[in-house]
Amino acid sequence: MNEHGHSVEIDPDKCIGCVACCQACPTKAIRVLGGVAVVKPELCTYCGNCVRVCRYDAATAKTSNPADLKMFKHTVAMPALTLYGQFGRDVMPSQVMDALRKIGFDSTYDVSWMCEMVTAATDAYLSECNGPWPKISVTCPAIVRLIQIRYPELIAHMVPIETARELAAKILRRKLSSELRLDPSEIGIFFITPCSAIMNSILRPVALDQSYIDGAFSIAEIYGPLLDAIKTTEKVDHDVPISPSGLFWAMAGGEIAGMRNTNTMAVRGIQDVEFVFDRIESGAFATVDFIEAYICPDGCVSGQLVIEGRYAAQRNIQQIARKLGDQGQVKEEKVRSLLREHFFDLEEEIKARPARALGRDLKQRVAMKKEKAGVLDQLPKKDCAACGAPDCETLAEDIVLGERMVEDCLFVRIANITGDGVTGMEGEDE
């Protein structure tokens, strides 16, 4: 991974300070200072919205270096299920797996069956759980971090079941270590990811001391070599065992589609997620058992690091699942047994990472909030981001924290020059 330990970076040579990323950030983690966007890591969810909206390729997702593969005696490609939908409906998972081995990986591992197992484990957990309701999936790492930063009261609502990719990597490393007689550290497991959030979950895992995955390559960066390899690979007679139910995890709604519990809902896209989470904090949706949530608009198929359009990718996944037919199902008794043995458990508790607090104690927080309100009254409340902060409220908070000045507001500067009050401009056309 990149040396700075973050999965999203801004190239100052390409950034023109257009504030598009600043306004798109759901946690207000970006400022434009000196004409260049700057990310505040403590506020960032690594959702990749900045990468998605940047027209100048200044915001980029950082992945593993191909040279990293040489650090291990045996390398494994673990593709996100989204990868199977990138090459049309006639390319089957077995061809994709063969192509991954052709471009340099020693072996491959499919996570669809583990996804189906996690679905069954979630069903079993919900049947024995006493709330609080609704429970929220931890599959999307950007959602987990969003809750840690902006909705810490919802941490108790999160399902304490590890992600399918980490569980798969954990058991795979043990299996290969035994079969190949290698030290676990000599095995390199690399995820083929559709988004920067998963990269960050490998660099900075939540509820886990260290990820069982060693690195990640984006679907976009390996797409070309992989497509060439697929074109030169004849259709294989054998097929990789794939769970059709697990395969649907590539799309929003795929996780709940395989559940027996139907008192569920899928929420996708940052605006809808924030709408629902705001209302859960207010006591709404308490009659719902489970919510599957994604930052991206249609789940992983719409990650910012994919090639195929999300609608075409969904169609491809659906067609591939039909061709796979009935592959059987995981046994519920086995899953419940593993659940009792704590196989699916998170290794640590998910902890809040609340956005910067105004003040060290209650007295100081009250005083600083009052100061912030006073500063906000001096600003035009146009939320134009011309100052480099995403909105006037964030600028006011930066000012109270001593990071900015009131005069950083363009309208305040104009008012100081002309002698007109800022408040007098509030009714004018923007």
C-alpha positions as CSV (number, residue, x, y, z in Angstrom):
1,M,0.0,0.0,0.0
2,N,1.0,3.6,-0.2
3,E,3.6,4.8,2.3
4,H,1.3,7.3,3.9
5,G,-1.2,4.7,5.0
6,H,-4.3,6.3,3.4
7,S,-6.2,4.8,0.5
8,V,-7.2,8.2,-1.0
9,E,-4.7,11.0,-1.9
10,I,-4.8,14.4,-3.6
11,D,-2.2,15.2,-6.2
12,P,-1.4,19.0,-5.6
13,D,0.0,19.3,-9.1
14,K,-3.3,18.3,-10.7
15,C,-5.7,19.9,-8.2
16,I,-7.2,23.2,-9.3
17,G,-9.1,23.9,-6.1
18,C,-12.5,23.7,-7.8
19,V,-14.2,22.5,-4.4
20,A,-16.2,19.7,-6.1
21,C,-14.6,17.1,-3.8
22,C,-15.1,19.4,-0.8
23,Q,-18.8,19.7,-1.4
24,A,-19.2,16.0,-2.2
25,C,-17.6,14.7,1.0
26,P,-20.3,13.3,3.4
27,T,-18.2,13.9,6.5
28,K,-16.8,17.3,5.5
29,A,-13.3,16.0,5.6
30,I,-11.9,18.1,2.8
31,R,-10.8,21.7,2.7
32,V,-9.3,23.7,-0.1
33,L,-6.3,25.6,1.3
34,G,-4.0,27.6,-0.9
35,G,-5.8,26.5,-3.9
36,V,-5.4,22.8,-3.2
37,A,-7.7,20.2,-1.7
38,V,-6.5,18.8,1.7
39,V,-8.0,15.7,3.3
40,K,-8.5,15.5,7.1
41,P,-7.8,11.8,7.7
42,E,-9.6,11.8,11.1
43,L,-12.8,12.8,9.4
44,C,-12.5,10.7,6.1
45,T,-14.6,7.6,5.5
46,Y,-12.6,6.8,2.3
47,C,-15.9,6.4,0.5
48,G,-14.3,7.6,-2.7
49,N,-16.8,10.3,-3.5
50,C,-13.9,12.7,-4.1
51,V,-12.4,10.3,-6.6
52,R,-15.8,10.0,-8.3
53,V,-16.4,13.7,-8.7
54,C,-12.9,14.9,-9.5
55,R,-12.7,15.8,-13.2
56,Y,-8.9,16.4,-13.1
57,D,-7.8,13.0,-11.7
58,A,-6.3,14.9,-8.7
59,A,-8.1,12.6,-6.2
60,T,-6.9,9.1,-6.6
61,A,-7.2,5.8,-4.8
62,K,-3.9,4.2,-3.8
63,T,-3.5,0.5,-4.1
64,S,-0.8,-2.1,-3.8
65,N,2.3,-2.0,-6.0
66,P,2.8,-5.0,-8.3
67,A,6.2,-5.4,-6.8
68,D,4.5,-6.3,-3.5
69,L,3.7,-9.7,-5.0
70,K,7.4,-10.5,-4.9
71,M,7.4,-10.2,-1.1
72,F,5.6,-13.5,-0.8
73,K,6.3,-17.1,-1.7
74,H,2.7,-17.7,-2.7
75,T,0.2,-15.1,-3.8
76,V,-3.6,-15.3,-3.9
77,A,-6.1,-13.2,-5.8
78,M,-9.3,-12.8,-3.9
79,P,-11.7,-11.0,-6.3
80,A,-14.6,-8.9,-5.2
81,L,-17.8,-10.5,-6.6
82,T,-18.2,-7.3,-8.7
83,L,-15.3,-8.4,-10.9
84,Y,-17.3,-11.3,-12.4
85,G,-19.7,-8.7,-13.9
86,Q,-17.1,-6.6,-15.7
87,F,-16.7,-8.7,-18.8
88,G,-20.2,-9.3,-20.2
89,R,-22.6,-12.1,-19.4
90,D,-20.8,-14.8,-21.4
91,V,-17.6,-14.7,-19.4
92,M,-17.9,-17.1,-16.4
93,P,-16.1,-16.9,-13.1
94,S,-13.9,-19.8,-13.9
95,Q,-12.5,-17.8,-16.9
96,V,-11.9,-14.8,-14.7
97,M,-10.1,-17.0,-12.1
98,D,-7.9,-18.6,-14.8
99,A,-7.0,-15.1,-16.2
100,L,-6.0,-13.9,-12.7
101,R,-3.5,-16.8,-12.5
102,K,-2.3,-15.9,-16.0
103,I,-1.4,-12.3,-15.0
104,G,0.7,-13.3,-12.1
105,F,-1.1,-14.8,-9.1
106,D,-0.3,-18.3,-7.9
107,S,-3.8,-19.1,-7.0
108,T,-7.3,-17.6,-6.6
109,Y,-10.1,-17.8,-4.0
110,D,-13.8,-17.1,-4.4
111,V,-15.7,-15.4,-1.5
112,S,-19.3,-16.1,-2.7
113,W,-19.8,-19.1,-0.4
114,M,-18.5,-17.2,2.6
115,C,-21.0,-14.4,1.7
116,E,-23.8,-17.0,1.8
117,M,-22.5,-18.3,5.1
118,V,-22.4,-14.7,6.5
119,T,-26.0,-14.2,5.3
120,A,-27.1,-17.4,7.2
121,A,-25.1,-16.3,10.3
122,T,-26.8,-12.9,10.2
123,D,-30.2,-14.6,10.0
124,A,-29.4,-16.8,13.0
125,Y,-28.0,-13.9,14.9
126,L,-31.2,-11.8,14.3
127,S,-33.4,-14.7,15.5
128,E,-31.6,-14.6,18.9
129,C,-30.9,-10.9,19.2
130,N,-32.8,-8.6,21.6
131,G,-32.0,-5.3,19.7
132,P,-31.6,-2.4,19.6
133,W,-33.4,-2.3,16.3
134,P,-32.8,-2.1,13.4
135,K,-29.5,-3.9,13.1
136,I,-27.1,-2.6,10.4
137,S,-24.8,-4.6,8.2
138,V,-21.0,-4.0,8.5
139,T,-20.3,-5.2,4.9
140,C,-19.6,-1.7,3.5
141,P,-16.5,-0.3,5.3
142,A,-17.4,3.3,4.3
143,I,-20.7,2.8,6.2
144,V,-18.9,1.5,9.2
145,R,-16.6,4.5,9.3
146,L,-19.5,6.9,8.7
147,I,-21.2,5.5,11.7
148,Q,-18.0,5.8,13.8
149,I,-17.6,9.4,12.8
150,R,-21.1,10.9,12.4
151,Y,-23.5,8.4,14.1
152,P,-21.6,6.9,17.1
153,E,-25.0,6.2,18.8
154,L,-25.7,3.7,16.1
155,I,-22.7,1.5,16.8
156,A,-24.8,-0.6,19.1
157,H,-27.1,-1.3,16.0
158,M,-24.3,-2.8,14.0
159,V,-24.2,-6.6,13.5
160,P,-21.1,-8.0,15.3
161,I,-20.3,-10.4,12.5
162,E,-17.0,-10.1,10.6
163,T,-17.0,-9.3,6.9
164,A,-17.0,-12.2,4.4
165,R,-13.6,-11.1,2.9
166,E,-11.8,-11.1,6.2
167,L,-13.3,-14.5,7.3
168,A,-12.4,-16.0,4.0
169,A,-8.8,-14.6,4.1
170,K,-8.4,-15.9,7.7
171,I,-9.3,-19.5,6.9
172,L,-7.6,-19.5,3.5
173,R,-4.3,-18.4,5.1
174,R,-4.5,-21.3,7.6
175,K,-5.4,-23.8,4.9
176,L,-2.6,-22.8,2.5
177,S,-0.1,-22.6,5.3
178,S,-0.8,-26.2,6.1
179,E,-1.1,-27.5,2.5
180,L,2.0,-25.7,1.2
181,R,4.0,-26.0,4.4
182,L,4.6,-22.2,4.4
183,D,4.7,-19.8,7.3
184,P,1.5,-17.7,7.2
185,S,3.5,-14.6,6.6
186,E,4.9,-16.1,3.4
187,I,1.4,-16.1,1.9
188,G,0.2,-12.9,0.3
189,I,-3.6,-12.5,-0.1
190,F,-4.6,-9.6,-2.4
191,F,-8.2,-8.4,-2.8
192,I,-9.4,-7.2,-6.2
193,T,-11.5,-4.2,-5.1
194,P,-14.2,-2.0,-6.6
195,C,-13.6,0.9,-4.1
196,S,-11.2,2.8,-2.0
197,A,-13.1,2.1,1.2
198,I,-12.1,-1.6,1.1
199,M,-8.5,-0.6,0.6
200,N,-8.7,1.5,3.7
201,S,-10.3,-1.3,5.7
202,I,-7.2,-3.4,4.9
203,L,-4.8,-0.6,5.9
204,R,-6.8,0.5,8.9
205,P,-9.2,-2.4,9.9
206,V,-12.0,-1.8,12.3
207,A,-12.6,-4.3,15.2
208,L,-9.5,-6.1,14.0
209,D,-5.9,-5.6,15.1
210,Q,-4.6,-6.4,11.6
211,S,-6.3,-7.4,8.4
212,Y,-5.9,-10.9,7.2
213,I,-5.6,-9.4,3.6
214,D,-2.2,-8.1,2.6
215,G,-3.1,-5.6,0.0
216,A,-5.5,-4.7,-2.8
217,F,-5.5,-3.9,-6.5
218,S,-8.4,-2.0,-8.1
219,I,-10.6,-3.6,-10.7
220,A,-9.8,-0.6,-13.0
221,E,-6.1,-1.1,-12.9
222,I,-6.1,-4.8,-13.7
223,Y,-9.0,-4.7,-16.1
224,G,-6.9,-4.3,-19.2
225,P,-4.4,-7.2,-18.5
226,L,-7.2,-9.4,-17.3
227,L,-9.3,-8.8,-20.4
228,D,-6.4,-9.7,-22.6
229,A,-5.8,-12.8,-20.6
230,I,-9.5,-13.8,-20.9
231,K,-9.4,-13.3,-24.6
232,T,-6.5,-15.7,-25.0
233,T,-8.0,-18.3,-22.6
234,E,-10.3,-21.0,-24.0
235,K,-13.5,-21.7,-22.1
236,V,-12.6,-24.2,-19.3
237,D,-14.5,-27.4,-18.9
238,H,-14.5,-27.1,-15.2
239,D,-16.2,-24.3,-13.3
240,V,-15.3,-22.7,-10.0
241,P,-17.9,-23.6,-7.4
242,I,-19.8,-20.3,-7.0
243,S,-22.8,-19.5,-4.7
244,P,-25.4,-17.8,-6.9
245,S,-26.9,-16.4,-3.7
246,G,-23.5,-15.1,-2.6
247,L,-22.9,-13.7,-6.0
248,F,-25.8,-11.2,-5.6
249,W,-23.8,-9.5,-2.8
250,A,-22.2,-7.5,-5.6
251,M,-25.4,-5.5,-5.8
252,A,-27.3,-3.5,-3.3
253,G,-30.1,-5.7,-1.9
254,G,-28.0,-8.9,-2.6
255,E,-27.3,-9.5,1.1
256,I,-30.9,-9.4,2.2
257,A,-32.1,-11.3,-0.9
258,G,-30.6,-14.5,0.6
259,M,-32.0,-14.1,4.1
260,R,-35.0,-15.9,5.5
261,N,-35.9,-12.8,7.5
262,T,-37.9,-10.6,5.2
263,N,-38.3,-7.7,7.7
264,T,-35.3,-6.0,6.1
265,M,-34.5,-3.1,3.9
266,A,-31.6,-2.0,1.6
267,V,-30.4,1.6,1.6
268,R,-27.9,2.8,-1.0
269,G,-26.2,6.1,-1.8
270,I,-24.9,8.6,0.7
271,Q,-28.0,10.9,0.7
272,D,-30.5,8.1,1.4
273,V,-28.1,6.5,4.0
274,E,-27.9,9.8,5.8
275,F,-31.7,10.3,5.6
276,V,-32.3,6.8,7.2
277,F,-29.5,7.1,9.8
278,D,-30.8,10.5,10.9
279,R,-34.2,9.0,11.5
280,I,-32.9,5.9,13.2
281,E,-31.2,8.2,15.7
282,S,-34.7,9.8,16.2
283,G,-36.3,6.4,16.9
284,A,-37.7,5.7,13.5
285,F,-37.4,2.3,11.7
286,A,-37.4,0.5,15.1
287,T,-39.8,-2.1,13.6
288,V,-37.3,-3.1,11.0
289,D,-34.9,-6.0,11.9
290,F,-32.0,-5.4,9.5
291,I,-30.7,-2.8,7.2
292,E,-28.2,-3.4,4.4
293,A,-26.5,-0.1,3.6
294,Y,-24.0,1.0,1.0
295,I,-22.3,4.3,0.4
296,C,-22.3,3.7,-3.4
297,P,-25.6,4.2,-5.3
298,D,-26.1,0.5,-6.3
299,G,-23.7,-1.3,-4.0
300,C,-20.3,-2.6,-5.0
301,V,-21.1,-2.7,-8.7
302,S,-21.2,1.1,-8.6
303,G,-17.8,1.5,-6.8
304,Q,-15.6,4.2,-8.1
305,L,-12.9,1.8,-9.2
306,V,-14.9,-0.4,-11.7
307,I,-15.0,-0.3,-15.5
308,E,-18.4,-1.7,-16.4
309,G,-21.4,0.6,-15.9
310,R,-23.4,-0.4,-12.9
311,Y,-26.6,-1.3,-14.8
312,A,-24.7,-3.5,-17.3
313,A,-22.8,-5.1,-14.4
314,Q,-26.0,-5.9,-12.5
315,R,-27.4,-7.5,-15.7
316,N,-24.2,-9.5,-16.2
317,I,-24.3,-10.8,-12.6
318,Q,-27.9,-11.8,-12.9
319,Q,-27.2,-13.7,-16.1
320,I,-24.2,-15.4,-14.7
321,A,-26.2,-16.5,-11.6
322,R,-28.9,-18.0,-13.9
323,K,-26.3,-20.0,-15.8
324,L,-24.8,-21.3,-12.6
325,G,-28.1,-22.8,-11.6
326,D,-28.7,-24.5,-8.3
327,Q,-25.4,-25.0,-6.5
328,G,-26.9,-26.1,-3.3
329,Q,-26.9,-24.1,-0.1
330,V,-24.8,-23.9,3.1
331,K,-26.2,-26.0,5.9
332,E,-28.0,-24.0,8.5
333,E,-27.0,-26.4,11.3
334,K,-23.4,-25.9,10.4
335,V,-23.7,-22.1,10.4
336,R,-25.4,-22.0,13.7
337,S,-22.7,-24.3,15.2
338,L,-20.0,-22.0,13.9
339,L,-21.9,-19.0,15.3
340,R,-22.0,-20.6,18.7
341,E,-18.3,-21.3,18.4
342,H,-17.8,-17.5,17.7
343,F,-16.3,-18.2,14.3
344,F,-18.1,-15.2,12.8
345,D,-17.5,-12.8,15.7
346,L,-15.7,-9.5,15.3
347,E,-12.4,-9.8,17.2
348,E,-12.8,-6.4,18.8
349,E,-15.5,-3.9,19.5
350,I,-16.3,-1.2,17.0
351,K,-15.4,2.0,18.6
352,A,-16.6,5.6,17.9
353,R,-14.3,8.0,16.1
354,P,-16.4,11.1,16.7
355,A,-15.6,14.2,14.6
356,R,-13.5,16.7,16.4
357,A,-15.2,17.9,19.6
358,L,-15.7,21.6,20.4
359,G,-14.1,21.9,23.8
360,R,-12.5,19.5,26.3
361,D,-15.3,19.5,28.8
362,L,-19.0,20.4,29.0
363,K,-18.4,24.0,30.1
364,Q,-15.9,24.6,27.3
365,R,-18.2,22.9,24.7
366,V,-21.1,25.1,25.7
367,A,-19.0,28.2,25.4
368,M,-17.5,27.2,22.0
369,K,-20.9,26.3,20.6
370,K,-22.1,29.7,21.6
371,E,-19.0,31.3,19.9
372,K,-19.6,29.2,16.8
373,A,-23.2,30.5,16.6
374,G,-21.9,34.0,16.9
375,V,-19.4,33.4,14.1
376,L,-22.1,31.8,11.9
377,D,-24.2,34.9,12.3
378,Q,-21.4,36.9,10.6
379,L,-21.3,34.6,7.6
380,P,-23.7,34.7,4.6
381,K,-25.0,31.1,5.0
382,K,-24.7,30.7,1.2
383,D,-22.7,27.4,1.5
384,C,-20.8,28.3,-1.7
385,A,-17.5,26.7,-0.5
386,A,-15.6,29.6,-2.0
387,C,-13.7,29.8,1.3
388,G,-12.5,26.3,0.9
389,A,-14.8,24.8,3.5
390,P,-17.8,22.8,2.4
391,D,-20.3,25.1,4.0
392,C,-20.6,28.1,6.3
393,E,-21.2,26.0,9.4
394,T,-18.0,24.1,8.9
395,L,-16.1,27.3,8.3
396,A,-17.5,28.7,11.5
397,E,-16.3,25.6,13.4
398,D,-12.8,25.9,11.8
399,I,-12.7,29.5,12.9
400,V,-13.6,28.7,16.5
401,L,-10.9,26.0,16.5
402,G,-8.4,28.6,15.4
403,E,-7.8,27.0,12.0
404,R,-9.4,29.8,9.9
405,M,-10.5,33.4,10.0
406,V,-13.8,35.1,9.3
407,E,-12.1,37.0,6.6
408,D,-11.6,33.8,4.7
409,C,-15.2,34.2,3.6
410,L,-15.3,35.9,0.2
411,F,-18.5,37.7,1.0
412,V,-17.1,39.0,4.3
413,R,-14.0,40.4,2.4
414,I,-16.2,42.0,-0.2
415,A,-18.4,43.6,2.6
416,N,-15.3,44.9,4.3
417,I,-14.1,46.5,1.1
418,T,-17.5,48.0,0.1
419,G,-18.6,48.8,3.6
420,D,-21.9,46.8,3.2
421,G,-22.9,44.3,5.8
422,V,-22.8,40.6,5.0
423,T,-26.3,40.1,6.3
424,G,-27.6,42.5,3.8
425,M,-26.6,40.1,1.0
426,E,-28.5,37.2,2.3
427,G,-31.6,38.1,0.3
428,E,-29.7,38.8,-3.0
429,D,-29.6,36.3,-5.9
430,E,-26.7,34.0,-5.7
